[in-house]
Each structure stands twice: as C-alpha cells, then as structure tokens.
Amino acid sequence: MTHRIAIGQVGMHWTTRENMASIAQALRLAQAQGAALCAFSELAITGFHRQIAREAVPEIVAPAVDELRRDCARLGVGAAVGAPTFAEGGARFISHLLVDERGDIAATVSKQGLTGPEATFFQRGSSRPVGRVQGLRCSAVICREVEDLEQVSQDLPHGSVDLVFVPGALRQDPDKPRTDPPEYVRRIQRLARATGAYVVQTNWPNALNRPEDSVDGGESTVASPEGEVLFRLPRQASGVAVFTLGESRFDWHPQ
C-alpha cells in the first residue's frame, strides 16, 4: 500500500491558540494534497518555551486536543502531535499523541528521557506504546531519546513498528565541530536500522526562548528502514512537506 505522509514543520508560537491555528491549517493542506497522516513536533500544541507553565494546564490543553481530534475525524487524516498530558496528583508529561483517521487517540507516548530542566516541571514516562494509524504501526522517540538506542531497541524491537516519529528541536552541538550530516541525523539513521522502520523526524523551525538557536532550526529528516536519509526539509523554514513514504522527493508548501 502507498502512503502519503505530511510533515508540519510549522513555526512555534507563544500560545496554544496560535499553535492550534497553524496545526489546523497544516492538516487541511495535508488532506488537500492527498496525505493520510501529518506529523508535528514536540509539544506542538502548546509550544515549547519559557511560558510552558502557563499553557500546559488541562483547561487549555484538553479543548485543543478535542479540536484536533475533531479535525482529524472530519478530514480523515491521522496526526502525530506533541502535547502535555496529565495524571492524578498534578503530574505532567511531555507526550506525543498518535491520533487516527477517526479522531481516536491510538497511542500516547510519554517522554522518558527528560533533560534536567524538563524534569523540574514534567515527570518521566514509563512505556513506549504502539498505535495503528492509517494501517501503519506507529510509535515515537521524543527528541534526545534518540541518543539512547539500547533502550529504544528494547521498547521497539526490529520489525515491531512501521513508522517511528522523532519530534523535537534537534540541532548541531555548538560546542563541537560542525559535521555533515550532523550527529543527530546519524542517530536517526541508526534508529531506522535498529527498528527496521521509516523514521520521520520533525524539527521546530524556530526557537522562541533563544532566537539565535533558530539558525539550525528546521531540516526535518526522513530515513528509510535501511538507514538511508531520503531527504531533509529546508532550514529555518515554516511549511508543510508532503511525500510518498519510501520516496526521496517531497512537495514543499511554505506556511
């Protein structure tokens, strides 16, 4: 079966309302271009910035997720999108929601590999479930979890998934010599080979807390199950890419 996939490499905003407008626009464009599924970045619904405490509350996030689910059902398009999730006692998680074409949440993958600053506000996830979206077995490896290939390989043994999303804000290490491709791309290639899955990495094209970090934003990367880099999206550019899974060309729609 041929699968058309979209990547919403859309710019980050300070409010959930603004981010949801960009997500809705990207979903409509993806559906119009024949895509069955659209992938977004880490905490795409709220944005990932210094105002996260203001935005990452149930009364803001829950209506936004409900809106997203309705849009997916109406358009018949699946989505892989980052959002905070919540548990009893006030626990918050950095999660990636896999929403199927009926608007149902097929899986919620919560980030286990938190950075020190992230761990002051969020709690660690404890599992990496697989959900079926548009007939594809999907899961997520969130941002720098891609560095822990041993753990990910235990969670997602070779052949257990068809598509792995890597949402985040990955970039060149500024304290090390620049390489082409960057080390994080090589890790994406290793992840693809280890899981035997296509890997769709979705990078934020911009940074709000430190705008100077936007210089290495974007360039979302897609790798084949053999670890070949099929393509990388434009740097520092906001837009939607639509492609056929397995092919090395894409159609770019600036947003």
Residue pairs with C-beta under 8 A, 6 or more apart in sequence:
1 135
2 244
2 245
3 36
3 37
3 134
3 135
3 136
3 244
3 245
4 33
4 34
4 35
4 36
4 242
4 243
4 244
4 245
5 35
5 36
5 37
5 38
5 39
5 200
5 242
5 243
5 244
5 245
6 26
6 29
6 30
6 33
6 35
6 37
6 38
6 39
6 240
6 241
6 242
6 243
7 38
7 39
7 200
7 202
7 220
7 222
7 233
7 240
7 241
7 243
8 22
8 23
8 26
8 27
8 30
8 38
8 39
8 40
8 41
8 44
8 202
8 240
9 41
9 202
9 203
9 204
9 205
9 218
9 220
9 233
9 237
9 238
9 239
9 240
9 241
10 22
10 23
10 25
10 26
10 40
10 44
10 205
10 238
10 239
10 240
10 255
11 22
11 204
11 205
11 206
11 238
11 255
12 19
12 41
12 47
12 48
12 49
12 204
12 205
12 206
12 207
12 208
13 19
13 22
13 47
14 47
14 49
14 51
14 208
15 47
15 55
16 45
16 46
16 47
16 55
16 60
16 61
16 64
19 44
19 45
19 46
19 47
20 45
20 64
20 67
20 68
22 255
23 40
23 44
23 45
23 68
23 79
23 81
24 67
24 68
24 71
25 255
26 38
26 40
26 240
26 255
27 38
27 71
27 72
27 75
27 77
27 79
28 75
29 240
29 242
29 253
29 255
30 37
30 38
30 77
30 240
30 242
31 75
31 76
31 77
33 240
33 242
33 251
33 253
34 242
35 77
35 242
36 77
36 78
36 101
36 134
37 77
37 78
37 79
37 80
37 133
37 134
37 136
38 77
38 78
38 79
38 80
38 240
39 79
39 80
39 81
39 165
39 167
39 200
39 202
40 79
40 80
40 81
40 82
40 167
40 202
41 82
41 167
41 168
41 169
41 202
41 203
41 204
42 48
42 82
42 94
42 96
42 142
42 143
42 167
42 168
42 169
42 202
42 204
43 52
43 56
43 82
43 83
43 84
43 94
44 81
44 82
44 83
44 167
45 61
45 64
45 65
45 68
45 81
45 82
45 83
45 84
46 52
46 55
46 56
46 60
46 61
46 64
46 83
46 84
47 55
47 208
48 82
48 169
48 204
49 208
49 209
50 208
50 209
52 84
52 121
53 121
55 61
55 84
56 84
56 92
56 121
58 86
61 83
61 84
61 85
61 86
64 83
65 83
65 97
68 79
68 81
68 97
68 99
69 99
69 103
69 104
69 105
70 103
71 77
71 103
72 78
72 79
72 99
72 100
72 101
72 102
72 103
73 101
73 102
73 103
74 103
76 101
77 101
78 98
78 99
78 100
78 101
78 106
78 133
78 134
79 97
79 98
79 99
80 96
80 97
80 98
80 99
80 133
80 138
80 140
80 165
80 167
80 200
80 202
81 96
81 97
81 99
82 94
82 95
82 96
82 97
82 142
82 167
83 95
83 96
83 97
84 92
84 93
84 94
84 95
84 122
85 92
85 93
85 95
85 97
85 108
85 110
86 92
86 93
87 93
87 123
91 123
92 121
92 122
92 123
93 110
93 111
93 122
93 123
93 124
93 125
94 110
94 111
94 114
94 118
94 122
94 125
94 142
95 108
95 109
95 110
95 111
95 125
96 108
96 109
96 110
96 111
96 140
96 142
96 165
96 167
97 105
97 107
97 108
98 105
98 106
98 107
98 108
98 109
98 131
98 133
98 138
98 139
98 140
98 165
99 105
99 106
99 133
100 106
100 131
100 132
100 133
100 134
101 133
101 134
105 131
106 131
106 132
106 133
106 138
107 129
107 130
107 131
107 138
107 139
108 129
109 125
109 128
109 129
109 139
109 140
109 142
110 124
110 125
110 126
110 127
111 118
111 122
111 124
111 125
111 142
111 143
111 145
112 124
112 125
112 126
112 128
112 145
112 151
113 124
113 142
113 143
113 144
113 145
113 147
113 148
113 151
114 122
114 124
115 144
127 155
128 139
128 140
128 141
128 152
128 155
128 156
129 139
130 137
130 138
130 139
130 156
130 160
130 161
131 137
131 138
131 139
132 138
136 162
136 163
137 160
137 161
137 162
137 163
138 161
138 162
138 163
138 164
138 165
139 155
139 156
139 161
139 163
139 164
139 165
140 164
140 165
140 166
140 167
141 152
141 156
141 164
141 165
141 166
141 191
142 166
142 167
142 168
143 166
143 167
143 168
143 169
143 170
144 168
144 170
145 151
145 152
146 152
146 166
146 168
146 170
146 184
146 187
146 188
146 191
147 187
149 187
149 190
149 191
149 194
152 191
152 194
152 195
153 194
153 195
156 164
156 195
156 197
157 195
158 194
158 195
158 196
159 195
159 196
160 195
161 195
161 197
162 197
162 198
163 197
163 198
163 199
163 200
163 245
164 191
164 192
164 195
164 197
164 198
164 199
164 200
165 199
165 200
165 201
165 202
166 188
166 191
166 199
166 200
166 201
166 202
167 201
167 202
168 201
168 202
168 203
168 204
169 203
169 204
169 207
169 213
169 217
170 182
170 184
170 201
170 203
171 182
171 184
171 203
171 213
171 216
171 217
172 178
172 179
172 182
172 183
172 184
172 216
173 183
176 183
181 229
181 232
185 221
185 229
185 232
188 199
188 201
188 221
188 223
188 229
189 223
189 227
189 228
189 229
190 227
191 199
191 223
192 198
192 199
192 223
192 224
192 225
192 226
192 227
193 225
193 226
193 227
195 225
196 225
197 225
198 222
198 223
198 224
198 225
198 245
198 246
199 221
199 222
199 223
200 220
200 222
201 220
201 221
201 222
201 223
202 220
203 217
203 218
203 219
203 220
203 221
203 233
204 217
204 218
205 214
205 217
205 218
205 235
205 236
205 237
205 238
206 214
206 217
206 236
206 238
207 213
207 214
207 217
214 236
215 236
216 235
217 235
217 236
218 233
218 234
218 235
218 236
218 237
218 238
219 232
219 233
219 234
219 235
220 232
220 233
220 241
221 229
221 231
221 232
221 233
222 229
222 230
222 231
222 232
222 243
223 229
223 230
224 230
224 246
230 243
230 246
230 247
230 248
231 243
231 248
231 249
231 250
233 239
233 241
233 250
233 252
234 252
237 252
237 254
238 254
238 255
239 252
239 253
239 254
239 255
240 252
240 253
240 255
241 250
241 251
241 252
241 253
242 250
242 251
242 253
243 249
243 250
243 251
